[in-house]
Amino acid sequence: MIRFRNKNDREAELDVTPFMNLMIVLVPVMLLSMTFTQITVHEIKLPDLSQSETSSEENPPKLEVLLGNDIIKVFYPSNVLLQQIPLQEVDGEPAYDFEQLSLVLQEVKRQLPERRDILLLSEREVDYQSLVSAMDAVKSYNTVVTASMVEVELFPEISLADASVK
């Protein structure tokens, strides 16, 4: 069986121009609609238990922030209350006032410029996001210096503890 090829049959050329036009439009649209996430890592440490067993005269005074169910308390030294920060109303719901906490800690930092550590105590009912927001507030704050936003360090060495243990 011999097949003869018709002279009118040509090989079809593949036209990719419409596909390329689609990609030129689609790729920038997808890139613009993509959400970018930022992951921040907080370095924390557990409170040193060996210091609590020694005499109180050897221990330096501790700066503590207690994140309670309905209030934030700042202590320095350990059992001396500096400030109580009640919850504020945000969109009709109670929320912690981390801006006020940052202002209180900025004043403490002015009085104790060499201090870098802080103990963050939280009650069991405090949610995770509130704990992370409190860590952000005690670690640093943003301020404007010569027309640019600068992050200023407060207390970067954060220790976590359960408030019921205290």
C-alpha positions in Angstrom: 0.0 0.0 0.0 1.6 3.2 -1.1 0.3 6.5 0.0 0.8 9.6 -1.9 1.1 12.8 -0.3 -1.1 15.6 -1.6 0.9 18.7 -2.5 -1.6 20.9 -0.8 -1.0 19.4 2.6 1.3 21.7 4.6 2.6 21.3 8.1 0.6 23.5 10.5 2.6 26.1 12.3 1.9 26.5 16.0 1.0 30.1 16.8 1.9 30.8 20.5 1.2 34.5 20.3 -2.2 34.4 22.1 -0.8 32.3 24.8 2.2 34.6 25.3 -0.2 37.6 25.5 -2.2 35.8 28.2 0.9 35.1 30.2 2.1 38.7 29.9 -1.2 39.8 31.5 -1.7 36.9 33.9 1.7 36.9 35.6 1.7 40.5 36.8 -1.9 40.2 38.0 -1.1 37.1 40.0 2.0 38.7 41.5 0.0 41.8 42.6 -2.7 39.7 44.2 -0.2 37.6 46.1 -0.2 38.3 49.8 3.2 38.6 51.5 3.6 37.4 55.1 6.2 38.4 57.5 7.3 36.0 60.2 8.9 37.4 63.3 10.8 35.2 65.8 10.9 36.2 69.4 13.8 34.9 71.4 12.6 34.0 74.9 14.1 32.3 77.8 12.7 30.6 80.9 13.2 32.3 84.2 16.3 31.1 86.1 15.0 28.9 88.9 18.4 28.6 90.6 18.2 32.3 91.5 14.9 31.9 93.2 16.4 29.3 95.6 19.2 31.7 96.7 18.7 34.5 99.1 16.8 37.6 98.0 19.7 39.9 98.8 21.8 38.3 96.0 19.0 38.6 93.4 18.8 41.9 91.4 15.3 43.4 91.5 13.1 42.1 88.6 11.1 44.0 86.2 7.8 42.2 85.7 4.7 42.6 83.5 1.6 40.7 84.5 -0.8 40.0 81.7 -4.1 39.3 83.5 -7.5 38.5 82.3 -8.8 42.1 82.7 -5.7 44.2 83.4 -2.0 44.6 82.8 0.2 45.3 85.8 3.8 46.5 85.8 6.0 45.6 88.8 9.5 46.8 89.8 11.0 45.4 92.0 9.0 42.2 92.0 6.2 43.0 94.4 6.1 46.8 94.0 3.3 47.8 91.6 4.3 50.7 89.3 1.2 50.9 87.1 -2.1 49.2 86.4 -3.4 49.4 82.8 -7.1 48.5 82.5 -8.6 47.1 79.3 -9.8 49.5 76.7 -12.8 49.3 74.3 -11.9 48.6 70.7 -14.9 48.1 68.4 -17.1 47.4 71.3 -14.9 44.6 72.7 -12.4 44.8 75.5 -8.7 44.8 74.5 -5.3 45.2 76.1 -3.8 48.7 75.9 -0.3 47.8 74.6 0.4 51.4 73.6 0.0 52.5 77.2 2.2 49.6 78.3 4.9 50.7 75.9 4.7 54.2 77.3 5.1 52.9 80.9 8.0 50.8 79.9 9.6 53.7 78.0 9.6 55.6 81.3 11.1 52.7 83.1 13.8 52.4 80.5 14.7 56.1 81.0 15.2 55.4 84.7 17.0 52.0 84.1 18.9 52.5 80.8 21.2 49.5 81.4 18.4 47.0 82.1 17.7 44.6 79.2 15.7 41.8 80.8 12.0 41.6 81.7 9.8 38.8 83.0 6.4 38.5 81.3 3.8 36.7 83.4 0.5 35.6 81.9 -2.6 34.0 83.3 -3.8 30.8 81.7 -6.9 32.4 80.0 -4.8 35.0 78.1 -4.9 34.1 74.4 -1.8 33.6 72.3 -2.1 36.7 70.1 -2.3 38.9 73.2 0.8 37.3 74.6 2.7 37.9 71.3 1.5 41.5 71.2 2.7 42.0 74.8 6.1 40.6 73.8 6.2 43.1 70.9 5.3 45.9 73.2 8.0 45.1 75.8 10.7 44.4 73.3 10.8 47.7 71.4 8.8 50.7 70.2 8.8 52.8 67.0 9.6 56.5 67.0 10.5 59.1 64.4 14.1 60.4 64.4 15.1 63.0 61.8 12.1 62.2 59.5 12.6 58.4 59.5 11.0 55.7 61.5 13.4 54.0 63.9 12.8 51.0 66.2 14.1 51.6 69.7 15.0 48.8 72.0 13.3 48.5 75.4 13.7 45.1 77.0 14.8 42.5 74.4 15.6 39.7 76.8 12.1 38.4 77.5 11.4 35.6 80.0 8.0 33.9 80.1 6.3 32.5 83.2 2.9 31.5 84.4 1.3 34.0 86.6 -0.3 31.3 88.8 3.2 30.2 89.9 4.1 33.6 91.3 
